[in-house]
Amino acid sequence: MSSRSIRILCRIDWLDEDETVTRLWDGSGPYVDADGEVWIGSALITGLDNIDMAINGEAATLNIELAGVPSEQADATWLAFENDAIIGATFRLYIQPCNAKTDQPVGTPETKFTGKIDNIIFQDKASDANLLSTLTVEITNRFTMRRLTNGAVLSDTDQRARSALLNPSGNPDRFCERVPLMFDKTIVWPRWTT
């Protein structure tokens, strides 16, 4: 079945007592998925290039900016931030394929990035009519703080764990499976003869 478009879905599991979940998608208006869950339209999300890098595994961090947030929602977010319900919350980014004929969701969404909210930056802008806020959310995954000593290599076990975390429904990443074979290998430069 061919896919005409995709939808980017963002799910945030907040750290409050009610276990609140926020669901956002990259369009306008509400979106109801196959499970009956309602996703809030957030056409004001910017930084899609950051999302692209995270999906492709080129970034261990993801920065998402939500521009033009009404003051009531920004105030509620600030209150949640003050009550320690934001930093450390789980963030998941999904891709939902849609069919070519009716542009409706096909199958279950694929997990493309999973991380924890590490920081949130608030910026306010006043206009004649109202006050609009811009929220920048910085999300990190568990490999962001990974440090390698000089000359060290990424192990096969670490790479498989990373791929399972980033894409749980996908096949394990076999990129580093031959690293152990190269551990004691000596590489000799070719000797050119004339």
NORFEN-V950620 format. One line per field, one symbol per residue. burial: b if it has 16 or more other C-alpha atoms within 10 Angstrom, else e. A space follows every 10 residues. Layout:
# NORFEN-V950620
burial = ???
This chain:
# NORFEN-V950620
burial = eeeeebbbbb bbbbbeeeee eebbbbbeee beeeeeeebb bbeebbeeeb beebbeeebb bbbbbbbbbe eeebeebbeb eeeebbbbbb bbbbbbbbbe eeebbbeebb bbbbbbbbeb eeeeeeeeee ebbbbbbbbb beeeeeeeee eeeeebeebb ebbebbbbee eebeeeeeee eeeeeeeeee eeee
